[in-house]
Amino acid sequence: MLLAPLTASCGFGYQTDKVYQPGVGTDDRSSTVDVLASVIVSGSKGSGTYISSLVNKSQTKTITLTDVKGPSGADVKLAGPVKIPADGLVNLANEPAISVTGSKVESGANLRLTFTFDDGVTTKISVPVVDQTGEYATVGASPTESSSPSPSGAASPSESASPSESSSPSESASPSSTSTP
């Protein structure tokens, strides 16, 4: 019974009794450019978009990402050089520049990517592949898919009408969409 007052005085609500949810992405801080919160967001097996923040720690020199390579079974395409201003940051989630395709691109996998910068530095990092859901739902989506209908008024694939609202002859004549008296 003497332990009750001692354990009761510990209290609750301290930081140690909170759920800790670590970030999904991986980081590399080994060179002049920090590669932070790296993930490949995949909406379907075999394709994905690489996102990350690139932070240039040089106070005076702009550094450019010139090439990205992946393992065999993953084709990595850099849309063009990515310039990271001196003492600046580029968020690749806002400016998608790297696509990844191939048999190894599937949710739950980790792919080893190699980044080459114009200052001669090469950075290697193991990057997780995550589903295009939750906070990653709009990554890689075209502007018409992630916002309201396109200016032409055409619906994007995610906004298409359900069969009961459709007016196409093939759907209105099918047994499942006609009503019987």
Residue pairs with C-beta under 8 A, 6 or more apart in sequence:
23 37
24 37
24 39
24 128
24 130
25 36
25 37
25 38
25 39
25 52
25 127
25 128
26 37
26 38
26 39
26 125
26 126
26 127
26 128
27 34
27 35
27 36
27 37
27 38
27 125
28 34
28 35
28 38
28 123
28 124
28 125
29 36
30 123
31 117
31 121
31 123
32 56
32 57
32 58
32 63
32 117
32 119
32 121
33 54
33 55
33 56
33 57
33 63
33 65
33 84
33 115
33 117
33 121
33 123
34 53
34 54
34 55
34 57
35 52
35 53
35 54
35 115
35 123
35 125
36 52
36 53
36 54
36 55
37 51
37 52
37 53
38 50
38 51
38 52
38 113
38 125
38 127
39 50
39 51
39 52
39 127
39 128
39 129
39 130
39 136
40 48
40 49
40 50
40 51
40 100
40 105
40 111
40 127
40 128
40 129
40 130
41 48
41 49
41 51
41 129
41 130
41 131
41 132
41 136
41 139
41 140
42 48
42 49
42 105
42 106
42 107
42 129
42 130
42 131
42 132
43 131
43 132
43 140
45 105
45 106
45 107
46 101
46 102
46 103
46 105
46 106
47 99
47 100
47 101
47 105
48 99
48 100
48 101
48 105
48 129
48 140
49 96
49 98
49 99
49 100
49 139
49 140
50 68
50 76
50 92
50 98
50 99
50 100
50 113
50 127
51 92
51 93
51 96
51 136
51 139
52 92
52 93
53 89
53 90
53 91
53 92
53 93
54 65
54 82
54 84
54 89
54 90
54 92
55 84
55 88
55 89
56 62
56 63
56 84
56 85
56 86
56 87
56 88
56 89
57 87
58 86
58 87
59 86
59 87
60 86
61 86
61 119
62 83
62 84
62 85
62 86
62 88
63 83
63 84
63 117
63 118
63 119
64 81
64 82
64 83
64 84
64 117
64 118
65 78
65 81
65 82
65 84
65 115
65 116
65 117
66 78
66 81
66 116
66 117
66 118
67 78
67 115
67 116
68 76
68 78
68 98
68 113
68 114
68 115
68 116
69 76
69 113
69 114
69 116
70 76
70 100
70 102
70 104
70 111
70 112
70 113
70 114
71 104
71 111
71 112
73 102
73 103
73 104
74 100
74 101
74 102
74 103
74 104
74 105
74 111
75 100
75 101
75 102
76 98
76 99
76 100
76 113
77 98
77 99
77 100
77 101
78 97
78 98
79 96
79 97
79 98
79 99
80 97
81 118
82 90
82 92
82 95
82 97
83 90
84 90
92 98
93 139
96 139
96 140
100 111
104 111
105 111
105 129
106 129
107 129
107 130
107 131
108 128
108 129
109 128
109 129
110 126
110 127
110 128
110 129
111 126
111 127
111 129
112 124
112 125
112 126
112 127
113 124
113 125
113 126
113 127
114 122
114 123
114 124
115 122
115 123
115 124
115 125
116 122
117 123
130 136
132 139
132 140
138 145
138 146
142 156
144 150
144 156
145 156
145 157
145 158
149 155
149 156
149 159
150 156
155 161
163 171
163 176
163 177
164 177
166 172
166 177
171 177
172 178
